[in-house]
Amino acid sequence: MLTDSIPGQISRNLTSNVATIPNILTAFRLASVPFTVSALNKGNLVKAESLFAASAITDYLDGYIARKYNMTSVLGSLLDPIADKTLAIALGVTLMKLKAIPKHVAAFIVTRDALVSAGPVIARAITLARIGKLSFSNYFKPHSVPSIEIRPSAASKASMFFQMVLYMLGLVRLHVGLDNKSLQKVVTGLGVAVFGLSAYSLVEYCMDIPSVLPQIKGSPEHLEKEE
């Protein structure tokens, strides 16, 4: 459930359940981020790679289970993109610091991920404001009020996929040595492709924002009917 691009819509089919299997898997993925970064910084590559692999598997499983067993929830729609982007940003910064991936590519995709991550957060706040329920407590009670559901585009999915492949190759570089010229060329080439996909998906994201605004600006009465 890589949720970082528009179009979006008012959530109608999301459950109010919090303790679902997909949400637990997503919470695990989010909680594993500091341990993955710590392992990388300490040179414990096997642990870092194991945690990265576990995060990738749970990312697939939470989306599959949510769709197949109708466990999609408002909390999941908020938590999943946060977990995805937190992992992507943390890995990007760490691998850039360790010189395992091209610095200019890492800097761009980390910035892009940070900007895109703000989308669901802002949409949630605007939705609550429209129905007069914007408060700190309501923001973290996603089951109590409707929200904007932001769905991924094909470009954003491709961008995230190749971004994760780039990070995986960065981990491999740390294993075999940064002076391996053949692998360095592969990482550089893939980095250029990821840069292009990330730039395209960011432009697409920005251009599609107007299609969501009318839904966010819908009448408070309409939104409250979804509760």
Summary of the structure (lengths in Angstrom):
residues: 227
radius of gyration: 18.5
end to end distance: 23.2
largest distance: 62.0
contacts: 768
relative contact order: 0.18
helix: 73%
strand: 4%
